[in-house]
Amino acid sequence: MFDFGIIPPAMFLGMVIFMLYGFPVAFSLAAVGLFFGIIGIATGHFGEVFLQALPLRFFGIVSNDLLLAIPFFTFMGAILERCGLAEDLLEGTGKLFGAVPGGLAYAVILVGAVLGAITGTVAASVITMGVISLPIMLRYGYSPRLATGVIAASGTITQVIPPSLVLVVLADQLGRSVGDMYLGAIGPSILQVAIFVLFILVMSIIRPKSMPPLPKEVRGDFNWALLVKVLMGMVPSIVLIFLVLGTIFMGLATPTEAGALGVVGAMLLAAMNRRLTWPLVREAMTSTTHITSMVVMILVGSTCFSLVFQGMDGSRWIEHMLSGIPGGPVGFLIFVNIFIFVLAFFLDFFEIAFIVIPMLAPVASNLGIDLIWFGVLICVNMQTSFMHPPFGFALFYLRSIASKDVKTSDIYMGALPWVGMQLILVAIVIFWPQSVTYWLDHGPKVDPNSIKIEVPGFGGQLGLPPMGGGNGSPQIPGLTLPPLNGLPGAPPAPAK
C-alpha cells in the first residue's frame, strides 16, 4: 500500500530517472504521469475522474492562439538565418571596430543582440555568426577560446532579448501577458550586452594579444561613409524590430499577429537580398515544423504529468517544501535559480519551462513575487542551458561548424567565463528587481474612474456603479445583489 505522502516525490524521481536514461522527454512525461495515475487509482489516492479532463486539456493546447507565435517566430528566424542580413551587419561593424583590440568581438556582441531582436532563435544566431566570423577571428590571431566563447554567448543573448521564444513559452505557463514579459526583459537584455562589452574591454587591456586589431589592409581607412553605410544596413533590421515588437508594445497587435508581420518582413528582406528562393523557404518550413511539433508533443506529455501530479497534491508538496526555505522570497529565488542551473545541465529550456515552472509559479505567487519578474529571472538563468558543458546546445552548434583545428576543449573552456557573466546577471536581477519592473511601471496607465460603459436600456453611460444603500451593495437598476457587508475585504456599513 502506497502512502499518500510518498507518491508525489516518487513521481518527480521517476521523471528524473527517465530523462537521465535518455528516453524522449514528451513520452517520458506522459508515461510517468499515466503510470502513477493508475497506481493512484488502485490505491485510492487519485480519482479517475481527473483523467476525463485530459482530452479537454489536449484540445486547449492545440487551440491556444498564443502558441501560434512559436511557428511564426521560428519561421522568421529560419528565413533571416539564410537571407544575408547577418553577413552584411558583421562585415560593416567588423570594419567599424576593427582598428581597436577586440574590435571583432565587439562586432559579434552587437550583431548578436540585433539578430536576437529579429530572429528569436539561438541556433540561427550562433550558426550564422560562427560560420561568418569564427574563421576571420582565428585567421587574424584571436584566441580560439575567446573567439568561440564570444560567439556562443552572443548567440544566447537571443534567449532574453524579445521576441524570444522562451519568453512566449514562459508567459503562457505563468498566465501573464507576452507584451509584459517583453517589456520586463528590456532591462536585463541591455545589462547582458553591457556586461559582455565590459568584459571584452577589460580583456583587451589585460591581454591584447588574444584579440588583436584587424590589419589596416583588411579594415581599410576609417571614414564617415563607412559609419553611414553600417547605420543604413541596420535600417531594415530596425524596421523589422518595430514590426515585431513595436506593434506589441503599442497594443496594435497580439504576439501571434506580430509574428505573422515578422514573417512577411523577413521574406521581404530575403527578397531585397535576392535570396528568397523556394529551397530557402522549404528549409525554413521544415525547421519550423520540427520545432513546433517538438513543442506541442512536450506540452502534451507535460499535461499528462502535471494533471496527475496536481491530482496527487504534488503542488502542495512542492509548496510546503519550498515555502520553508530561510530568507523569504530572496532565499526562495536563490534556491530556485541554483536548482534550475543544475537542471539545465540535462534539460533544455522547453523542458524546464513546461515541467518545472508550473510547479514553482504557485509558490512564487504565494510569496508575493511578481510573476513577470520571476519569469524574466528564470529566462536569464536558462541562458546557461545553452552554454555550460557538457550539453550546451550553443557549444554543439559551434562544434558542428568549427574547423578541426579548433579543439572541443577550447570551445568548452572558452564558454566558462561567459557562463559566469550570465550568472552575474541572474544575481543582479534577484537583488535589483527594478531592472525588470521599471519598464512595466513606466508603461501606459489607465484610470478606472475614466472608464465609461455603454449599456443599452439604462439610459446612457455608466461609470463604476455607486455604492448605495445601507448594506454596501452596488445599486444598478433592475439588478439586485446580496449584501457585501461581512464578506472579507468588504467595506463596513455606514453608521446610522
Summary of the structure (lengths in Angstrom):
residues: 496
radius of gyration: 26.0
end to end distance: 62.4
largest distance: 91.7
contacts: 1664
relative contact order: 0.13
helix: 72%
strand: 2%
